[in-house]
Amino acid sequence: MRTVVIALASIMALASIALSSAPACAQMRGKGGAKNPESEQQAAEQKRKAAEAEKAYKAALDKIPDKKKSDPWGSVR
């Protein structure tokens, strides 16, 4: 009886280790494969869009007027 319990416990431990390592293996699958020209084109397009968005962001920041310093106690002095 005791050997059965030990065997089941070891099987459960191995199963939990196997299940917890499965997501880590799934994340590594996309790396190291052959380069796909279509994915390179998509990456270049994403970079171009990011550059355009950054340029638009900087242009929007330049349109914001400078904030004037306020002195709430100025009229009291």
Secondary structure by P-SEA (a helix, b strand, c coil): caaaaaaaaaaaaaaaaaaaaaaaaaaaccccccccaaaaaaaaaaaaaaaaaaaaaaaaaaacccccccccccccc
